[in-house]
Amino acid sequence: MRDTPLSNCERLFLLKAIEEKKRLDGRQTYDYRNIKITFGTDYGCCSVELGKTRVFCQVSGELVPPKDSRPTEGIMFFNLELSPMASPAFEPNRQSELLVTLNRQLERCLRNSKCIDTESLCVVSGEKVWQIRVDVHVLNHDGNLMDAASIAAISALSHFRRPDVAIQGRDVTVFSPEERDPIPLSIYHMPICVSFAFFLQGSYLLVDPCEREERVKDGLLVIAMNKHREICSIQSSGGIMLLKDQVLRCSKIASVKVSEITELINKALENDRKIRYDVPLKQNRVCVCVCVCADEVMVISDSEEEEVFILHEEAQ
């Protein structure tokens, strides 16, 4: 099933609004939509809402033989799925051009940037290493999937814990979480993607375009950067020519946005640690998640489907 195309009136209305520096949801040119990060009960389970765009990420690990070319390094595997549940434009069991592009950008952002110490994933050189699998599922598509996917993936990787192992001779013993505390991944930095949509041959740009804005864009610039202002990857699509000053301006805007998003992720991780280790919970609550928004952090119990209490509230 194909998505309904925009009419000429809708297209002209959107472009006219962009010329007047107005957006459908009332945001300013460089404003992000509200970001909501939710961690589940299991380690490595993360859900991110960017406005109405919703992405779920699950990180898992298993012991596998290493690659012959890199016997002392672990393996990172990324898989992104676009289901018809997210948008009528997505077809099941089909490798669309958008899916291939998003997978490549996610790998370039997280694996090629060397943000994770893969040598720490080696158990026995040349025989056993950890393979970390990152599965990203798009639950609802309302634009800017790349930014939401990168936030969900790096949040889930930071939240993930792999089982501890012991080596005796050539025997490898994997301990359960009850026997030994799981071990977090060694993460050097947090690369996050920031997307810029260009309109009217590059005359206007918007940060975090929604789905309707993406339909009328002429080009897209995606910059992956960490809070240290190091550019991890940069990709331009759409065929428009960008000036050097435009790219530099986008990189400066991206550095500010990445710092804000990184702080939000760290806040979510810190509050999740408080919930797991410092806050006594009732035994009948089988599923508790931490939900972090731009303005508050709360704990939600799935068993009771109600807000338990607010941990932190940040004044705007």
Disulfide bonds with the S-S distance in Angstrom:
none
